[in-house]
Amino acid sequence: MKKTLLLALLCAGCAAPSYQGRTDEGLCIEYLTRPQGLYQPAREAEISRRGISCGQYLGQAQAALQAQRQADQAYSEALNSAARNLQRPAAPTTTTQTYTVNGKTVTCYTTGTYTNCY
């Protein structure tokens, strides 16, 4: 029972959206700017059902595409800038010091905050 309900809820989002509530302008701009979209057949069907011509919205669609290209370019530049500004921490250096303790020579190696003496 729980699996059936979960499956039904998941599949509820699988159906093509309804474009009946969209304005002619919104529908056409979406149609013109997303030609390879998953729901393009549903958009085409609604445009055909309404008998509208999307040609009058071509300028707005081109402006929307240009704005999206600019936003994509700005995002890409921001990511590249952030990647260039990231610096890997420098590899810790090891220092060596030699001591004489009770007649024995002891060598200590310090790397970062760790010191080992042998």
C-alpha positions in Angstrom: 0.0 0.0 0.0 2.8 2.4 1.0 4.8 1.6 -2.1 1.8 2.2 -4.4 1.1 5.5 -2.8 4.7 6.6 -3.0 4.8 5.5 -6.7 1.6 7.4 -7.4 3.0 10.6 -5.8 6.3 10.3 -7.7 4.6 9.7 -11.0 2.3 12.6 -10.5 5.1 14.9 -11.5 5.9 12.8 -14.6 3.0 14.0 -16.7 3.3 16.9 -19.1 2.3 20.2 -17.6 -0.9 21.9 -18.6 -0.3 25.1 -20.6 -4.0 26.2 -20.5 -3.4 28.7 -17.8 -0.4 30.4 -19.5 -0.7 33.6 -21.5 -0.2 33.5 -25.2 3.0 35.5 -24.7 4.4 33.3 -22.0 3.5 30.1 -23.9 5.1 31.4 -27.1 8.3 32.7 -25.5 8.7 29.3 -23.7 8.1 27.5 -27.0 10.6 29.7 -28.9 13.3 29.6 -26.3 13.2 25.9 -25.5 13.0 24.1 -28.8 14.5 20.9 -27.5 12.5 20.9 -24.3 10.9 17.8 -22.9 7.4 19.3 -23.0 7.7 20.9 -26.5 5.0 18.6 -27.9 2.6 19.8 -25.2 3.4 23.4 -25.9 2.9 22.8 -29.7 -0.5 21.2 -29.0 -1.7 24.1 -26.8 -0.5 26.7 -29.4 -2.3 24.8 -32.1 -5.4 24.4 -30.0 -5.5 28.2 -29.4 -4.7 28.9 -33.1 -2.1 31.5 -32.2 1.0 32.6 -34.1 4.2 33.0 -32.0 5.9 35.1 -34.6 4.9 38.3 -32.9 6.9 37.2 -29.8 10.1 36.5 -31.6 11.9 39.7 -30.5 11.0 39.0 -26.8 12.2 35.4 -27.2 15.5 36.6 -28.7 15.9 39.1 -25.8 15.2 36.3 -23.3 17.8 34.0 -24.9 20.4 36.8 -24.9 19.7 37.5 -21.3 20.1 33.8 -20.4 23.4 33.7 -22.4 24.7 36.7 -20.5 23.7 35.2 -17.1 25.4 31.9 -18.1 28.5 33.7 -19.1 28.6 35.7 -15.9 28.1 32.5 -13.9 30.9 30.7 -15.8 33.3 33.7 -15.3 32.5 33.7 -11.5 33.2 30.0 -11.2 36.5 30.4 -13.1 37.5 33.3 -11.0 36.8 31.4 -7.8 38.8 28.4 -9.1 41.8 30.6 -9.9 41.6 32.2 -6.4 41.6 29.0 -4.6 45.0 28.1 -3.4 46.2 24.7 -2.3 47.9 24.9 1.1 51.6 24.7 0.8 53.1 21.3 1.6 54.5 21.4 5.1 58.2 21.6 5.4 60.3 19.4 7.5 63.1 20.8 9.7 65.8 18.7 11.3 67.6 19.4 14.5 70.3 17.4 16.2 70.8 17.3 20.0 73.2 15.5 22.3 71.4 14.0 25.3 73.4 12.0 27.9 76.2 11.4 25.4 73.8 10.2 22.7 73.0 12.0 19.5 69.2 12.6 19.0 67.8 13.8 15.8 64.4 15.5 15.8 62.2 16.0 12.7 59.5 18.7 12.8 56.8 18.8 10.2 54.0 21.3 10.7 53.2 20.9 14.4 54.5 17.4 14.8 58.0 16.6 16.1 59.5 13.2 16.2 62.9 12.5 17.8 65.0 9.4 17.2 
